Amino acid sequence: KIFMDTLKYLQSNDFLLDVDLWRLFANLEGLNKVSLSFLKTFFETVKEHFSKSDSPMDFSSILQKFFQGDLCQTHQIYCLNYTSAVFYLESLRQREDFGIYLKQWCEQNEQCKRLHLPELLVAPLHRLTRYPLLLNNIWKRSTDETEKDYIWSLKEKMEKSIWDLEGKVKWLDNFQKFRQLQEVIIWPQVWDRDKRFFVPECLKQSLRENSRENLLSSVNRLLLHEGRLTLAESTRVLDVYLFLFNDFLLITRTKRNKKKYGGSDTSSIPVCPSLAPDLQSFIREGGFCTVLDQPIPLDRLILKNVDPIQTTVSSLRNAFLIQHENRYRQCIAVFLLQAQTETAKKTWMSQIEKAVSSYTTQHETKKRTAFCFPPESSEV
């Protein structure tokens, strides 16, 4: 409320007029009203019971009014906006005037107890998850069997609603993350990536139209692991950034440049807070990732450990090998990668092995399902 009311006051005095109040706080005012109304009604019922010992505590009507009414709905609206609110806040924090509003006008207020806005914005999400605990405690102490049955069913509905909501919030968070990755990952054309391929200028446009730069837009794709490594080549060592998805591995070369491939400025792009901190700072510096080679499908990926004894001569440390095979099981690419520490190397190898195993299991299950026909009827 302090942050929201302060921003309203500043905007009424013609400051920060371009800041969208809804994108930042969503329906927080409505949420506060319905939450306060629930608490007042709840405690009035308890107070009335203790003042009149013969008065039964009728929680059913209160719970029905609020939990099947506005209380859950307003929480859900807020929670669904939360991911985009944090993303929007991250872009605003780069501004000097907004920074002054946060630090000097709000965070110094004693009521904030040294908490920052991101820590406060998440509070309604935490509160929503505590409502089933409240319902469970009321159920335990209830003596009326009819009331107990109703409260239990309400608790189960609440838990299912939260479960569904968590799935939606995760989906939105994943959507924001992948939209950010599409901004910073550059897919060079095949003739730029490998000089062996010659394409006349007159044909390049038709090939560009068939480009799969929207590869990361799939709603079912998940980012499992990411991070910096170095790639050993015959005459040099490259800084690379790897993205391990649930269906392929992408090796990119990191570059720091204020101008992105195509001319846009990456330093002005708001950074998604759910990305790895290392990648966030890299993006803020105007960095981008150029795809080094084609994506490696997990069912075509062979992972091999490199023993330290094998690399003593070449001075390679914490190394492992990734082999890319085609559908005919021929090796078409090999990447010798190095991690900063032995622990980081083991983490990478473990994550890749786990991803490959999971991908293989899922596809074997799909194949079995596809070939499982229903038994033939005796009447045929």
C-alpha positions in Angstrom: 0.0 0.0 0.0 2.9 2.4 0.8 4.5 1.8 -2.6 1.1 2.0 -4.5 -0.2 5.1 -2.7 3.1 6.9 -3.0 3.1 6.3 -6.7 -0.4 7.6 -7.0 0.6 10.7 -5.1 3.6 11.3 -7.4 1.5 10.8 -10.5 -1.1 13.3 -9.2 1.8 15.7 -9.1 2.9 14.9 -12.7 5.8 12.5 -11.8 6.3 9.0 -13.2 3.1 9.4 -15.4 4.3 6.8 -17.8 4.4 4.1 -15.1 1.4 1.7 -15.5 -0.1 1.3 -12.1 -2.1 -1.8 -13.1 0.9 -3.6 -14.6 2.7 -3.1 -11.4 0.1 -3.7 -8.7 -2.8 -5.3 -10.7 -6.0 -5.5 -8.5 -4.2 -5.0 -5.2 -6.8 -2.5 -3.9 -9.6 -4.9 -4.5 -7.6 -7.7 -3.0 -7.0 -5.7 0.2 -10.7 -4.8 0.5 -12.0 -8.4 0.2 -9.2 -9.8 2.5 -9.9 -7.2 5.2 -13.6 -7.9 4.9 -13.1 -11.6 5.3 -10.9 -11.1 8.4 -13.3 -8.7 10.0 -16.3 -11.0 9.5 -14.2 -14.0 10.7 -13.1 -12.3 13.9 -16.6 -10.8 14.6 -18.0 -14.4 14.5 -15.4 -15.6 17.0 -15.9 -12.5 19.2 -19.7 -13.1 19.2 -19.2 -16.7 20.2 -17.1 -15.8 23.2 -19.4 -13.0 24.3 -22.4 -15.3 24.1 -21.4 -18.8 25.3 -24.6 -20.3 24.0 -24.0 -18.9 20.5 -22.6 -21.5 18.1 -19.7 -20.6 15.8 -21.3 -20.8 12.3 -18.3 -20.8 10.0 -20.0 -22.4 7.1 -21.9 -19.3 6.0 -18.7 -17.1 6.2 -16.6 -19.6 4.3 -19.2 -20.1 1.7 -19.6 -16.3 1.2 -15.9 -15.6 0.8 -14.2 -18.8 -0.5 -16.9 -19.3 -3.2 -17.0 -15.6 -3.8 -14.5 -12.8 -4.4 -11.7 -13.9 -2.1 -10.2 -16.7 -4.3 -11.1 -14.9 -7.6 -9.3 -11.7 -6.6 -6.2 -13.7 -5.5 -6.1 -15.5 -8.7 -6.3 -12.3 -10.8 -3.4 -10.9 -8.8 -1.3 -14.1 -9.0 -1.7 -14.4 -12.7 -0.4 -10.9 -13.1 2.5 -11.4 -10.7 5.0 -12.8 -13.3 4.5 -9.9 -15.7 4.5 -7.4 -12.8 8.0 -8.6 -11.6 9.2 -8.4 -15.3 7.8 -4.9 -15.6 9.3 -3.8 -12.3 12.7 -5.1 -13.5 12.6 -2.9 -16.5 11.5 0.2 -14.5 14.3 -0.2 -11.9 16.9 0.7 -14.5 15.5 4.3 -14.5 17.0 6.9 -12.2 13.6 8.6 -11.4 12.0 5.3 -10.5 15.0 4.3 -8.4 14.5 7.5 -6.3 10.8 6.7 -5.9 11.7 3.2 -4.6 14.6 4.0 -2.3 13.9 7.5 -1.0 10.1 7.7 -1.0 9.2 4.1 0.0 11.9 1.8 1.2 13.0 4.3 4.0 9.5 4.1 5.5 9.6 2.3 8.8 6.5 0.3 8.0 8.3 -1.4 5.1 10.7 -3.0 7.7 13.6 -2.8 5.2 11.7 -5.0 2.7 11.9 -4.2 -1.0 9.1 -4.1 -3.5 9.8 -7.5 -5.1 9.6 -9.1 -1.6 6.3 -7.4 -0.9 4.7 -8.2 -4.3 5.0 -11.9 -3.7 3.1 -11.8 -0.3 -0.4 -12.4 -1.7 0.8 -15.5 -3.4 2.1 -16.8 0.0 -1.2 -15.8 1.7 -3.3 -17.8 -0.8 -1.4 -21.0 -0.1 -2.1 -20.5 3.7 -5.9 -20.6 3.3 -6.1 -24.4 3.0 -4.2 -24.5 6.3 -6.8 -22.3 7.9 -9.6 -24.4 6.5 -7.9 -27.5 7.8 -7.6 -26.1 11.3 -11.3 -25.1 11.4 -12.2 -28.6 10.2 -10.2 -30.2 13.0 -12.0 -28.1 15.7 -15.5 -28.4 14.2 -17.9 -30.7 16.1 -20.8 -30.7 13.6 -20.4 -33.5 11.1 -22.3 -31.7 8.3 -20.1 -28.6 8.8 -17.0 -30.8 8.8 -17.9 -32.4 5.5 -18.6 -29.0 3.9 -15.3 -27.5 5.2 -13.3 -30.5 4.0 -14.8 -30.4 0.5 -14.1 -26.6 0.4 -10.5 -27.3 1.5 -10.0 -29.8 -1.3 -11.5 -27.4 -3.9 -9.2 -24.7 -2.6 -6.1 -27.0 -2.9 -7.1 -28.0 -6.5 -7.6 -24.4 -7.4 -4.2 -23.4 -6.1 -2.6 -26.4 -7.9 -4.2 -25.2 -11.2 -3.1 -21.7 -10.5 0.5 -22.7 -9.9 0.5 -24.4 -13.2 -0.7 -21.2 -14.9 1.8 -19.0 -13.1 4.6 -21.4 -14.1 3.4 -21.4 -17.7 3.4 -17.6 -17.7 6.8 -17.4 -16.1 8.2 -19.9 -18.7 6.5 -17.8 -21.5 8.3 -14.6 -20.3 11.6 -16.5 -20.1 11.4 -17.9 -23.6 10.3 -14.6 -25.0 13.5 -13.0 -23.5 15.6 -15.8 -24.9 14.2 -15.2 -28.4 15.4 -11.6 -28.0 19.0 -12.4 -27.2 19.7 -15.7 -29.1 20.8 -15.0 -32.6 20.4 -17.7 -35.3 22.9 -16.9 -38.1 22.1 -18.1 -41.6 23.8 -21.3 -42.7 26.1 -19.4 -45.2 27.2 -17.1 -42.3 27.8 -20.0 -40.0 29.8 -22.1 -42.4 31.8 -20.6 -45.3 31.6 -24.0 -47.2 28.0 -23.3 -48.1 27.7 -20.9 -51.1 24.3 -19.3 -51.8 23.8 -16.6 -54.4 22.3 -13.4 -53.2 19.2 -14.0 -55.4 18.4 -17.2 -53.4 19.1 -16.0 -49.9 15.8 -14.3 -49.4 13.8 -17.5 -50.1 16.0 -19.4 -47.6 15.5 -16.7 -45.0 11.8 -17.1 -45.2 12.1 -20.8 -44.3 14.3 -20.0 -41.3 13.3 -21.5 -37.9 14.2 -18.7 -35.6 10.9 -19.2 -33.8 12.2 -22.6 -32.6 12.0 -21.4 -29.0 8.3 -20.4 -29.2 7.0 -23.9 -28.4 4.8 -23.9 -25.3 5.9 -27.4 -24.3 9.6 -26.6 -24.2 11.4 -26.2 -20.8 14.8 -24.8 -20.0 16.4 -27.3 -17.6 19.9 -26.0 -17.2 22.1 -23.2 -18.5 25.5 -21.6 -18.0 28.9 -20.6 -19.2 31.6 -23.0 -20.4 34.6 -22.8 -22.7 34.9 -24.6 -26.0 38.3 -25.9 -27.0 39.1 -25.5 -30.8 42.3 -26.4 -32.6 43.9 -23.0 -32.3 41.8 -21.1 -29.7 39.3 -21.3 -26.8 35.9 -19.8 -27.1 33.5 -18.5 -24.4 30.2 -20.3 -24.9 26.9 -20.3 -23.2 24.9 -23.6 -23.2 21.1 -23.9 -23.0 19.9 -27.4 -22.1 16.2 -27.8 -23.0 14.0 -30.8 -22.4 14.4 -31.9 -26.1 17.7 -30.4 -27.3 21.0 -28.8 -26.3 21.9 -25.4 -27.8 25.5 -24.2 -27.9 26.0 -20.5 -28.4 28.9 -18.1 -28.6 28.7 -15.1 -26.3 29.3 -11.6 -27.6 29.2 -8.2 -26.0 27.9 -5.6 -28.3 25.5 -2.7 -27.8 24.0 -3.5 -31.1 22.2 -6.7 -31.6 22.3 -8.7 -34.9 19.9 -6.7 -37.0 20.5 -3.3 -35.3 18.3 -3.2 -32.2 19.8 -2.2 -28.8 19.9 -5.1 -26.3 20.9 -3.0 -23.4 17.4 -1.4 -23.3 15.6 -4.8 -23.2 14.0 -5.5 -19.8 15.5 -8.6 -18.3 13.4 -11.5 -17.1 14.1 -12.1 -13.4 13.7 -15.9 -13.7 16.7 -16.2 -15.9 20.1 -17.1 -14.4 21.7 -14.1 -12.7 24.8 -14.5 -14.8 22.8 -14.3 -18.0 20.8 -11.3 -16.7 23.9 -9.2 -16.1 25.2 -10.3 -19.5 22.1 -9.1 -21.2 22.2 -5.8 -19.3 25.7 -5.2 -20.7 24.3 -5.5 -24.2 25.4 -9.1 -24.7 23.8 -11.6 -27.0 24.3 -15.3 -27.8 25.0 -16.4 -31.4 24.1 -20.0 -32.2 27.4 -21.8 -32.9 25.9 -24.9 -34.5 22.6 -26.6 -35.1 20.6 -27.7 -32.0 21.6 -31.2 -30.8 18.5 -33.3 -30.2 18.8 -35.3 -27.0 18.2 -38.6 -28.8 21.2 -37.8 -31.0 23.5 -36.6 -28.2 26.4 -38.8 -26.9 28.1 -37.6 -23.6 31.6 -38.7 -22.8 33.7 -37.9 -19.8 37.3 -36.8 -20.4 39.7 -38.2 -17.8 42.2 -35.6 -16.5 45.1 -37.9 -17.5 44.0 -37.7 -21.1 44.1 -33.9 -21.1 47.4 -33.3 -19.3 49.4 -32.6 -22.4 46.9 -30.1 -23.9 46.3 -28.4 -20.5 42.6 -28.9 -20.6 40.8 -29.0 -17.2 37.4 -30.2 -16.1 36.6 -31.3 -19.7 33.9 -33.4 -21.2 32.9 -34.3 -24.7 29.5 -33.9 -26.5 29.1 -35.8 -29.7 26.3 -35.0 -32.2 25.1 -38.0 -34.3 22.7 -37.9 -37.3 19.8 -40.3 -37.7 22.2 -42.9 -39.3 24.4 -42.8 -36.1 27.2 -41.0 -37.9 29.1 -38.4 -35.9 28.6 -35.0 -37.5 30.0 -32.7 -34.8 32.2 -32.9 -31.6 32.4 -30.3 -28.9 35.2 -30.4 -26.3 33.9 -28.3 -23.4 35.5 -27.1 -20.2 33.9 -26.1 -16.9 35.4 -23.7 -14.4 35.5 -26.3 -11.6 35.2 -30.1 -11.3 31.9 -29.6 -9.5 30.4 -27.6 -12.3 31.5 -30.2 -14.8 29.8 -33.0 -12.8 26.6 -30.9 -12.5 26.5 -30.4 -16.3 27.1 -34.1 -17.0 24.5 -35.1 -14.5 21.9 -32.6 -15.9 22.5 -33.8 -19.5 22.3 -37.5 -18.5 19.1 -36.8 -16.6 17.6 -34.9 -19.6 18.5 -37.5 -22.1 17.1 -40.3 -19.9 13.8 -38.4 -19.4 13.5 -37.6 -23.1 14.2 -41.2 -24.1 11.6 -42.6 -21.6 8.9 -40.2 -22.8 9.4 -41.1 -26.4 9.5 -44.8 -25.8 6.2 -44.4 -23.9 4.6 -42.5 -26.8 5.8 -45.2 -29.2 4.3 -48.0 -27.1 1.0 -46.1 -26.8 0.9 -45.5 -30.6 1.2 -49.2 -31.3 -1.2 -50.4 -28.6 -4.4 -51.0 -30.6 -7.6 -52.1 -28.8 -8.3 -55.9 -28.9 -10.3 -57.0 -31.9 -13.9 -57.6 -31.2 -15.2 -61.2 -31.4 -18.1 -60.0 -33.5 -15.9 -58.9 -36.4 
